[in-house]
């Protein structure tokens, strides 16, 4: 089943066209990795997927709900946003809230769940991300890797149809990257539908179902990791990948 279908997505900042007609299909339970040089539009694309940026033109169908992005009304946008969750490069946790509050509060606000229910869920997710002992810590008292695991728990708490990850390990010290990648693998194994921007090529190769190479606002090439990494078709993809070997 197709969970997310994107058609002809365009986005300009001023006169600069950053997305030039992006098409993407993400099936339920699939892990899709977006690769590409800096400035190719990966983050903008991810942000357009949940209306942190509004694309100018195009269609998205998430969980069978079609949305014309250019014309969408506030109510449609909110309904779409509730089915997505984002994990940010810099975690974006509330600094004046504890770890457990960071997870539980969006659940209470977005899903109108009771405090008791939200905290129960948050406690369970803290355990899943290996931070049961850190629920009452503030973000500043946690390592980058721990903060990102809280960011991931917060996204999972919203029970989204698709989770978007924007370079989730790129702000981390190298020794902390592994623990977050391990958690991402575990989440992938639960059958979550995930779209990730990452430069972790080994992770992409081992975990992705589909690899999408973007450049200059276009999808240049996409396929299974084997197709894209081992049987690369496009010269531009080859040139990009050669930097990592
Ligand atoms: P990537 O994630 O592939 O590095 P981005 O989506 O961050 O690419 O950026 C694509 C292009 O859009 C870049 O040229 C960037 O400068 C530009 N851009 C991104 N966000 C904005 C913004 N809010 N305003 C103006 N230009 C932007």
Boltz pocket constraint, residues with backbone or C-beta under 6 A from the ligand:
constraints:
  - pocket:
      binder: B
      contacts: [[A, 13], [A, 18], [A, 36], [A, 37], [A, 38], [A, 39], [A, 40], [A, 41], [A, 42], [A, 43], [A, 44], [A, 45]]
      max_distance: 6.0
